[in-house]
Amino acid sequence: MELTYHGATLTCATDIPEEEAKAYIEYLQDKHGSVTQVNVVVDGDYVDLDYKTASEPFERIRRITGYLVGTLDRFNDAKRAEESDRVKHSL
């Protein structure tokens, strides 16, 4: 069985009711966000759900001179000088 619902593709080797398949997709999307692929394995009374989520871009945040920043483009000249003069430690 293969079903696409709410942008997620569900595959299952055995036939399951369509409403049950949709419920699995809704459950995973509520719990984990953007789910793109779901693989259902039925084992007697138990069901294993293997899923993949869509990657989400993130911005790296660093602590520089007491400020949490992603980039230095909004620093004024004094802060830029402070950042370039700081001691960078290594292991």
Residue frames as a rotation matrix with the C-alpha (Angstrom) as fourth column:
MET 1
0.582 0.813 0.000 0.00
0.813 -0.582 0.000 0.00
0.000 0.000 -1.000 0.00
GLU 2
-0.691 -0.722 -0.006 1.18
0.722 -0.691 0.014 3.51
-0.014 0.005 1.000 -0.79
LEU 3
0.491 0.871 0.016 -0.65
0.860 -0.488 0.147 6.70
0.136 -0.058 -0.989 0.19
THR 4
-0.716 -0.624 0.312 0.22
0.559 -0.781 -0.279 10.40
0.418 -0.025 0.908 -0.07
TYR 5
0.480 0.865 -0.147 -1.51
0.735 -0.305 0.606 12.62
0.479 -0.399 -0.782 2.49
HIS 6
0.975 -0.055 -0.214 -0.65
0.074 -0.832 0.550 16.13
-0.208 -0.552 -0.807 3.74
GLY 7
0.607 -0.769 -0.198 2.63
-0.741 -0.458 -0.490 16.05
0.286 0.445 -0.849 1.80
ALA 8
-0.273 -0.679 0.681 3.81
-0.816 0.538 0.210 12.77
-0.509 -0.499 -0.701 3.33
THR 9
0.086 0.221 -0.971 4.12
-0.758 0.647 0.080 9.46
0.646 0.730 0.223 1.51
LEU 10
0.045 0.026 0.999 3.18
-0.838 0.546 0.024 6.38
-0.544 -0.838 0.046 3.53
THR 11
-0.099 -0.093 -0.991 4.21
-0.707 0.708 0.004 2.89
0.701 0.700 -0.136 2.46
CYS 12
-0.043 0.149 0.988 3.17
-0.838 0.534 -0.117 -0.39
-0.545 -0.832 0.102 4.04
ALA 13
-0.885 -0.369 -0.282 3.82
-0.464 0.747 0.477 -3.98
0.035 0.553 -0.832 2.94
THR 14
-0.694 0.720 -0.006 0.40
0.708 0.681 -0.188 -5.09
-0.132 -0.135 -0.982 4.19
ASP 15
-0.363 0.664 0.654 -2.95
0.266 -0.599 0.756 -3.48
0.893 0.448 0.041 3.49
ILE 16
-0.701 0.246 -0.670 -4.25
0.639 -0.199 -0.743 -1.22
-0.316 -0.949 -0.018 6.24
PRO 17
0.376 0.912 0.162 -7.37
0.912 -0.333 -0.239 0.94
-0.164 0.238 -0.957 6.17
GLU 18
-0.065 -0.381 0.922 -6.88
0.640 -0.725 -0.255 4.36
0.766 0.574 0.291 4.59
GLU 19
0.718 0.400 0.569 -8.21
-0.154 -0.706 0.691 6.13
0.678 -0.584 -0.446 7.69
GLU 20
0.864 -0.470 -0.181 -5.63
0.380 0.373 0.847 4.32
-0.330 -0.800 0.501 9.84
ALA 21
0.028 -0.881 0.472 -2.84
0.994 -0.027 -0.109 5.34
0.109 0.472 0.875 7.45
LYS 22
0.146 0.106 0.984 -3.99
0.255 -0.965 0.066 8.97
0.956 0.241 -0.168 7.54
ALA 23
0.964 0.241 0.114 -4.12
-0.059 -0.223 0.973 8.82
0.260 -0.944 -0.201 11.35
TYR 24
0.484 -0.864 -0.142 -0.46
0.820 0.390 0.420 7.66
-0.307 -0.319 0.897 11.46
ILE 25
-0.213 -0.560 0.801 0.61
0.798 -0.573 -0.188 10.56
0.564 0.599 0.569 9.26
GLU 26
0.445 0.466 0.765 -1.37
-0.031 -0.846 0.533 13.10
0.895 -0.260 -0.362 11.31
TYR 27
0.958 -0.116 -0.261 0.04
0.281 0.224 0.933 11.70
-0.050 -0.968 0.247 14.56
LEU 28
0.141 -0.989 0.040 3.64
0.969 0.147 0.197 11.98
-0.201 0.011 0.980 13.35
GLN 29
-0.206 -0.187 0.961 3.13
0.567 -0.822 -0.039 15.47
0.797 0.537 0.275 11.91
ASP 30
0.765 0.503 0.402 1.57
-0.061 -0.565 0.823 16.68
0.641 -0.654 -0.401 15.17
LYS 31
0.896 -0.403 -0.184 4.40
0.327 0.322 0.889 15.18
-0.299 -0.857 0.420 17.20
HIS 32
0.053 -0.993 0.104 7.44
0.703 0.111 0.703 15.84
-0.709 0.036 0.704 14.95
GLY 33
-0.089 -0.076 -0.993 6.49
-0.348 -0.932 0.103 18.59
-0.933 0.355 0.056 12.50
SER 34
0.361 0.217 -0.907 7.08
-0.907 -0.142 -0.396 18.26
-0.215 0.966 0.146 8.79
VAL 35
-0.125 -0.311 0.942 7.12
-0.123 0.947 0.296 14.54
-0.985 -0.078 -0.156 8.01
THR 36
-0.160 -0.017 -0.987 7.88
-0.948 -0.277 0.159 13.61
-0.276 0.961 0.029 4.40
GLN 37
-0.164 0.027 -0.986 7.98
-0.554 0.825 0.115 9.82
0.816 0.565 -0.120 4.41
VAL 38
-0.004 0.235 0.972 6.46
-0.936 0.342 -0.086 7.12
-0.353 -0.910 0.219 6.64
ASN 39
-0.419 -0.127 -0.899 7.13
-0.486 0.868 0.105 3.40
0.767 0.481 -0.425 6.48
VAL 40
0.199 0.611 0.766 4.68
-0.978 0.177 0.113 1.21
-0.067 -0.771 0.633 8.42
VAL 41
-0.630 -0.355 -0.691 5.59
-0.363 0.921 -0.142 -2.32
0.687 0.161 -0.709 9.52
VAL 42
0.368 0.828 0.423 2.73
-0.871 0.148 0.469 -4.33
0.325 -0.541 0.776 11.02
ASP 43
-0.679 -0.590 -0.436 3.85
-0.316 0.771 -0.552 -7.02
0.663 -0.237 -0.710 13.47
GLY 44
-0.568 0.572 -0.592 0.77
0.765 0.632 -0.123 -8.73
0.304 -0.523 -0.796 14.86
ASP 45
0.527 0.788 -0.318 -0.90
0.848 -0.466 0.251 -6.27
0.050 -0.402 -0.914 17.22
TYR 46
0.188 -0.573 -0.797 2.05
0.391 -0.701 0.596 -3.88
-0.901 -0.424 0.093 17.06
VAL 47
0.833 0.042 0.552 2.92
0.532 -0.337 -0.777 -1.28
0.154 0.940 -0.303 14.46
ASP 48
-0.066 -0.904 -0.422 6.40
0.721 -0.336 0.606 0.16
-0.690 -0.264 0.674 13.88
LEU 49
0.931 0.342 0.130 6.53
0.346 -0.709 -0.614 3.64
-0.118 0.617 -0.778 12.34
ASP 50
-0.190 -0.981 -0.025 9.75
0.797 -0.169 0.580 4.63
-0.573 0.090 0.815 10.58
TYR 51
0.803 0.575 0.156 9.64
0.574 -0.675 -0.464 8.23
-0.162 0.462 -0.872 9.36
LYS 52
-0.427 -0.879 0.213 11.75
0.904 -0.418 0.085 10.98
0.015 0.229 0.973 7.83
THR 53
0.494 0.543 -0.680 11.32
0.566 -0.794 -0.222 14.67
-0.660 -0.275 -0.699 8.46
ALA 54
0.698 -0.224 0.680 12.09
0.511 -0.508 -0.693 17.56
0.501 0.832 -0.240 6.14
SER 55
-0.265 -0.854 -0.448 15.34
0.964 -0.221 -0.150 19.33
0.029 -0.472 0.881 6.93
GLU 56
0.845 0.534 0.023 14.90
0.527 -0.839 0.134 22.82
0.091 -0.102 -0.991 8.28
PRO 57
0.054 -0.869 0.493 17.52
0.443 -0.421 -0.791 25.52
0.895 0.261 0.363 7.78
PHE 58
0.782 0.141 -0.607 19.00
0.619 -0.289 0.730 27.06
-0.072 -0.947 -0.314 10.90
GLU 59
0.557 -0.601 0.573 21.27
-0.179 -0.761 -0.624 29.96
0.811 0.245 -0.531 11.66
ARG 60
0.053 -0.640 -0.767 24.30
0.825 0.461 -0.327 29.36
0.563 -0.615 0.552 13.82
ILE 61
0.819 0.199 0.538 24.28
-0.142 -0.839 0.526 31.54
0.556 -0.507 -0.659 16.92
ARG 62
-0.014 -0.882 -0.472 27.56
0.723 0.317 -0.614 32.28
0.691 -0.349 0.633 18.71
ARG 63
0.875 0.168 -0.454 28.39
0.457 -0.595 0.661 34.16
-0.159 -0.786 -0.597 21.86
ILE 64
-0.039 -0.883 0.469 30.86
0.842 -0.281 -0.460 36.90
0.538 0.377 0.754 20.93
THR 65
-0.829 -0.433 0.353 31.96
0.177 -0.803 -0.569 39.61
0.530 -0.409 0.743 23.37
GLY 66
-0.881 0.465 -0.092 28.93
0.056 -0.091 -0.994 38.97
-0.470 -0.881 0.054 25.56
TYR 67
-0.152 0.851 -0.502 26.34
-0.843 -0.377 -0.384 39.04
-0.516 0.365 0.775 22.76
LEU 68
-0.182 0.198 0.963 24.50
0.353 0.927 -0.124 36.21
-0.918 0.318 -0.239 21.04
VAL 69
0.066 0.116 -0.991 24.92
-0.743 -0.657 -0.127 36.86
-0.666 0.744 0.043 17.33
GLY 70
0.718 0.155 0.678 24.57
0.318 0.793 -0.519 35.03
-0.619 0.589 0.520 14.05
THR 71
0.305 -0.633 0.712 26.69
0.852 -0.153 -0.501 37.43
0.426 0.759 0.493 12.00
LEU 72
-0.261 -0.523 -0.812 28.82
0.818 -0.566 0.102 40.48
-0.513 -0.637 0.575 12.73
ASP 73
-0.467 0.034 0.883 27.22
0.751 -0.512 0.417 42.72
0.466 0.858 0.214 10.10
ARG 74
0.559 0.750 0.353 25.18
0.419 -0.623 0.660 44.69
0.715 -0.221 -0.663 12.66
PHE 75
0.317 -0.535 -0.783 28.16
0.892 -0.112 0.438 45.44
-0.322 -0.837 0.442 14.91
ASN 76
0.994 -0.107 -0.033 29.41
-0.112 -0.960 -0.255 49.04
-0.004 0.257 -0.966 15.00
ASP 77
0.438 -0.896 -0.079 33.12
-0.275 -0.049 -0.960 49.85
0.856 0.442 -0.268 14.52
ALA 78
-0.116 -0.487 0.866 33.92
-0.972 -0.126 -0.200 49.59
0.207 -0.864 -0.458 18.25
LYS 79
0.532 0.376 0.759 32.33
-0.564 0.826 -0.013 46.13
-0.632 -0.421 0.651 18.55
ARG 80
0.954 -0.241 -0.178 34.09
-0.022 0.536 -0.844 44.96
0.299 0.809 0.506 15.39
ALA 81
0.096 -0.966 0.242 37.43
-0.588 -0.251 -0.769 46.11
0.803 -0.068 -0.592 16.86
GLU 82
0.018 -0.020 1.000 36.62
-0.964 0.264 0.023 44.37
-0.264 -0.964 -0.015 20.16
GLU 83
0.872 0.365 0.327 35.84
-0.267 0.914 -0.306 41.14
-0.411 0.180 0.894 18.28
SER 84
0.760 -0.624 -0.181 39.05
-0.024 0.251 -0.968 41.26
0.649 0.740 0.176 16.24
ASP 85
-0.085 -0.829 0.552 41.18
-0.722 -0.331 -0.608 41.98
0.687 -0.451 -0.570 19.35
ARG 86
0.615 0.380 0.691 39.77
-0.779 0.430 0.457 39.17
-0.123 -0.819 0.561 21.48
VAL 87
-0.556 -0.814 0.169 41.86
-0.803 0.578 0.145 36.14
-0.215 -0.055 -0.975 22.37
LYS 88
0.497 0.689 -0.528 40.66
-0.794 0.606 0.044 33.00
0.350 0.397 0.848 20.62
HIS 89
-0.129 -0.500 0.857 41.37
-0.814 0.546 0.196 29.86
-0.566 -0.672 -0.477 22.62
SER 90
0.276 0.191 -0.942 42.01
-0.750 0.656 -0.087 26.49
0.601 0.730 0.324 21.02
LEU 91
0.853 0.090 0.514 42.42
-0.421 0.701 0.576 22.98
-0.309 -0.707 0.636 22.35
